[in-house]
C-alpha cells in the first residue's frame, strides 16, 4: 500500500499492534474487560484519568497526522480524532460512553476478533507499505 508519508506507516504499525494486543486480551480474559468497564463506571477519578490520557493521545495524533490523501492515511487520521473524541466524552459526559461499553460487553469475543483483524490489517499495511511523498497533498 502506498501512502503519502512514512509517519502514516509508523502510526499504522503502532495502532495496529495496540489493536492486536487489545483483541488478544479480550479473547484471553473477557472477564477483565467486564472488570475494566465496572471499575470505570464506579470511579469518577478513573473516568477523568482515562479521559485525559485518551484525549492527550488523540490530540497528539490529530496534531501530528491530519492527512486525508489515501485510505491508510485517512484510517490513521480518523483513529486519532476518534481517540480525541472518546477522551473528551470521558472527561465531559462519561455516562453515555460507559453505557455503550456495558452494552457491548455481551459481544466481547466479536469485538476482540474485529480488533485483531483490523489491527493485523493496519500493522501489515504499516510494515509492507511504502511512502511516496510525490503523491502527498497535506490537509
HELIX and SHEET records of a PDB file:
HELIX    1   1 UNK A    6  UNK A   28  1                                  23    
HELIX    2   2 UNK A   30  UNK A   42  1                                  13    
HELIX    3   3 UNK A   44  UNK A   64  1                                  21    
HELIX    4   4 UNK A   71  UNK A   92  1                                  22    
HELIX    5   5 UNK A   94  UNK A  104  1                                  11    
HELIX    6   6 UNK A  105  UNK A  107  5                                   3    
HELIX    7   7 UNK A  108  UNK A  128  1                                  21    
HELIX    8   8 UNK A  133  UNK A  135  5                                   3    
SHEET    1   A 2 UNK A   2  UNK A   3  0                                        
SHEET    2   A 2 UNK A 130  UNK A 131  1                                        
END                                                                             
